[in-house]
Amino acid sequence: MGPWRAAGRAVLNMLAVLGHSTGWLVGVPLLPPPEEEPEPGDPRAP
């Protein structure tokens, strides 16, 4: 059972890393750039 457990852990680690990097790559473009969308209390807001 040792090798199977090690293989399963390696697969889970790989999935976790891929999921994290994918979430980061997908989440960054969805965030509004601060230059275009200032906060309500920002002095740059009209």
RAKAPE-V155332 format. One record per pair of residues at least 24 apart in sequence whose ideal C-beta (glycine too) atoms are under 10 Angstrom apart, sorted by the first residue. I is the first residue (numbers start at 1). J is the second residue. Records with the same first field share a line. If there is no record, write none. Layout:
I: J ; J
//
This chain:
none
//
